Amino acid sequence: MSDQQTADLVLSLILYVLLPLWGIAGFVDWCCHRASKIEETSGLKESFIHALMGAQVGFPIILGLVFEVNILILFIIFLVLITHELVAHWDVHFTAPRREITIWEVHAHNYLATIPFYLTALIMVRKWDVVTKMISFEWAGQFGLEFRAEPIGGTPYYLPYYLSFMLVICILPYFEEMWRCYRYQKQKALRP
């Protein structure tokens, strides 16, 4: 197998397995929140934490799909990995005393926590030249945002399809969760 075939295979693994799997794990997590009646227990605060974690990981995903990966994007990815772990720890610490975290939710969290690490590792393998520049401090010209020369996956269709998939399976459900928690909180405040 040539180097280009290996790079294409790694890219396909990122685009067609790990990125969709992250979205599916997020949807399973949302289903668990709904089943445990999050709005009646940990409520809007936990829902905001979920939105923060989704945005944390979503931001570098979008950057990596739209722009060429350089040192700036790698720094953002590493920063997000660290902060996402801190927020995930805060989420469980906040939630555990307020509602049951089922075994299904624990499994979803396992995927949601590990997939970003796998994605980062595979991006580093694909962009080893950028990693080498990063660790050898050859940073000149590596802090701008340069649109990809060709669309991700070699097709103009991947990005709109992926974003539509994530809108349906993650973004809309988590907005629904926030709205449900907000509505419950408002109704509870109106009760005597």
Secondary structure by P-SEA (a helix, b strand, c coil): ccaaaaaaaaaaaacccaaaaaaaaaaaaaaaaaaacccccccaaaaaaaaaaaaaaaaaaaaaacccccaaaaaaaaaaaaaaaaaaaaaaaaccccccccaaaaaaaaaaacaaaaaaaaaaaaaaaaaaaaaacccccccccccccccccccccaaaaaaaaaaaccaaaaaaaaaaaaaaaaaaaacc
